[in-house]
Amino acid sequence: MDDFRWYVAEQGRRVGPFSDGQLAGLAGEGRFGPATRVWRKGFDGWRRAGDVEELAPILISAAVAEPPAEGATEGPGAGET
């Protein structure tokens, strides 16, 4: 069972609670990243997700899963004519 413990500041309002799995889904949608403000029980205030060590695996997974930017080339010689 997922633990629904995370709240996220989105467009000036608090939304949640979310599980780790749901945060990963939000990250995949581009709605959650290192600069996102998060809170959970035990925090004395809102924190940047990138400053919360236990969220690192979610943020790393999302960064690895991001597609290359439009116009980016992959590998040596890519895009050469």
Phi and psi in degrees as GROMACS dihedral restraints (atoms count N, CA, C in turn):
[ dihedral_restraints ]
;  ai    aj    ak    al  type     phi  dphi    fc
    3     4     5     6     1   -72.2    20    10
    4     5     6     7     1   146.6    20    10
    6     7     8     9     1   -96.7    20    10
    7     8     9    10     1   110.5    20    10
    9    10    11    12     1   -84.7    20    10
   10    11    12    13     1    95.8    20    10
   12    13    14    15     1  -132.0    20    10
   13    14    15    16     1   -10.6    20    10
   15    16    17    18     1   -97.5    20    10
   16    17    18    19     1   135.8    20    10
   18    19    20    21     1  -113.2    20    10
   19    20    21    22     1   145.8    20    10
   21    22    23    24     1  -125.8    20    10
   22    23    24    25     1   138.8    20    10
   24    25    26    27     1   -87.4    20    10
   25    26    27    28     1   118.3    20    10
   27    28    29    30     1  -134.3    20    10
   28    29    30    31     1   118.8    20    10
   30    31    32    33     1    53.1    20    10
   31    32    33    34     1    44.3    20    10
   33    34    35    36     1    77.2    20    10
   34    35    36    37     1    10.2    20    10
   36    37    38    39     1  -135.0    20    10
   37    38    39    40     1   157.6    20    10
   39    40    41    42     1   -86.2    20    10
   40    41    42    43     1   128.8    20    10
   42    43    44    45     1  -126.4    20    10
   43    44    45    46     1   150.2    20    10
   45    46    47    48     1   131.9    20    10
   46    47    48    49     1  -173.1    20    10
   48    49    50    51     1   -83.1    20    10
   49    50    51    52     1   155.4    20    10
   51    52    53    54     1  -122.8    20    10
   52    53    54    55     1   151.9    20    10
   54    55    56    57     1   -87.5    20    10
   55    56    57    58     1   170.1    20    10
   57    58    59    60     1   -58.3    20    10
   58    59    60    61     1   -42.6    20    10
   60    61    62    63     1   -61.6    20    10
   61    62    63    64     1   -39.5    20    10
   63    64    65    66     1   -68.3    20    10
   64    65    66    67     1   -36.8    20    10
   66    67    68    69     1   -62.7    20    10
   67    68    69    70     1   -39.3    20    10
   69    70    71    72     1   -61.1    20    10
   70    71    72    73     1   -39.9    20    10
   72    73    74    75     1   -63.6    20    10
   73    74    75    76     1   -42.2    20    10
   75    76    77    78     1   -63.0    20    10
   76    77    78    79     1   -38.8    20    10
   78    79    80    81     1   -63.0    20    10
   79    80    81    82     1   -40.9    20    10
   81    82    83    84     1   -63.8    20    10
   82    83    84    85     1   -27.1    20    10
   84    85    86    87     1   -87.7    20    10
   85    86    87    88     1    -3.6    20    10
   87    88    89    90     1    81.3    20    10
   88    89    90    91     1    13.6    20    10
   90    91    92    93     1   -98.6    20    10
   91    92    93    94     1    -0.8    20    10
   93    94    95    96     1  -144.2    20    10
   94    95    96    97     1   128.8    20    10
   96    97    98    99     1  -156.8    20    10
   97    98    99   100     1  -173.2    20    10
   99   100   101   102     1   -58.1    20    10
  100   101   102   103     1   -30.6    20    10
  102   103   104   105     1   -86.8    20    10
  103   104   105   106     1    -8.4    20    10
  105   106   107   108     1   -64.9    20    10
  106   107   108   109     1   136.8    20    10
  108   109   110   111     1   -84.6    20    10
  109   110   111   112     1   132.0    20    10
  111   112   113   114     1  -130.0    20    10
  112   113   114   115     1   157.7    20    10
  114   115   116   117     1  -147.7    20    10
  115   116   117   118     1   146.3    20    10
  117   118   119   120     1  -148.0    20    10
  118   119   120   121     1   164.5    20    10
  120   121   122   123     1   -54.5    20    10
  121   122   123   124     1   134.1    20    10
  123   124   125   126     1   103.3    20    10
  124   125   126   127     1   -18.9    20    10
  126   127   128   129     1   -82.5    20    10
  127   128   129   130     1   145.0    20    10
  129   130   131   132     1   -87.4    20    10
  130   131   132   133     1    -4.3    20    10
  132   133   134   135     1  -178.4    20    10
  133   134   135   136     1  -178.0    20    10
  135   136   137   138     1   -70.9    20    10
  136   137   138   139     1   145.1    20    10
  138   139   140   141     1  -131.9    20    10
  139   140   141   142     1   155.0    20    10
  141   142   143   144     1   -71.0    20    10
  142   143   144   145     1   135.9    20    10
  144   145   146   147     1   -56.9    20    10
  145   146   147   148     1   -35.7    20    10
  147   148   149   150     1   -65.8    20    10
  148   149   150   151     1   -16.3    20    10
  150   151   152   153     1   -96.0    20    10
  151   152   153   154     1     0.1    20    10
  153   154   155   156     1  -104.0    20    10
  154   155   156   157     1   106.0    20    10
  156   157   158   159     1   -54.6    20    10
  157   158   159   160     1   -39.0    20    10
  159   160   161   162     1   -70.3    20    10
  160   161   162   163     1   -12.4    20    10
  162   163   164   165     1   -93.3    20    10
  163   164   165   166     1    -5.9    20    10
  165   166   167   168     1   -54.2    20    10
  166   167   168   169     1   -45.0    20    10
  168   169   170   171     1   -59.8    20    10
  169   170   171   172     1   -36.2    20    10
  171   172   173   174     1   -67.5    20    10
  172   173   174   175     1   -44.8    20    10
  174   175   176   177     1   -67.6    20    10
  175   176   177   178     1   -38.9    20    10
  177   178   179   180     1   -66.3    20    10
  178   179   180   181     1   -45.2    20    10
  180   181   182   183     1   -59.8    20    10
  181   182   183   184     1   -42.1    20    10
  183   184   185   186     1   -66.1    20    10
  184   185   186   187     1   -39.2    20    10
  186   187   188   189     1   -67.1    20    10
  187   188   189   190     1   -38.7    20    10
  189   190   191   192     1   -69.6    20    10
  190   191   192   193     1   -33.7    20    10
  192   193   194   195     1   -81.2    20    10
  193   194   195   196     1   -11.7    20    10
  195   196   197   198     1   -65.2    20    10
  196   197   198   199     1   136.7    20    10
  198   199   200   201     1   -71.2    20    10
  199   200   201   202     1   156.7    20    10
  201   202   203   204     1   -62.3    20    10
  202   203   204   205     1   152.3    20    10
  204   205   206   207     1   -62.6    20    10
  205   206   207   208     1   150.6    20    10
  207   208   209   210     1   -57.9    20    10
  208   209   210   211     1   132.5    20    10
  210   211   212   213     1    88.0    20    10
  211   212   213   214     1    -4.9    20    10
  213   214   215   216     1   -74.3    20    10
  214   215   216   217     1   150.7    20    10
  216   217   218   219     1  -105.7    20    10
  217   218   219   220     1   153.7    20    10
  219   220   221   222     1  -121.1    20    10
  220   221   222   223     1   124.1    20    10
  222   223   224   225     1    81.0    20    10
  223   224   225   226     1   163.2    20    10
  225   226   227   228     1   -63.4    20    10
  226   227   228   229     1   136.4    20    10
  228   229   230   231     1    78.9    20    10
  229   230   231   232     1    -3.1    20    10
  231   232   233   234     1   -64.1    20    10
  232   233   234   235     1   135.5    20    10
  234   235   236   237     1    84.7    20    10
  235   236   237   238     1    -2.8    20    10
  237   238   239   240     1   -75.8    20    10
  238   239   240   241     1   147.3    20    10
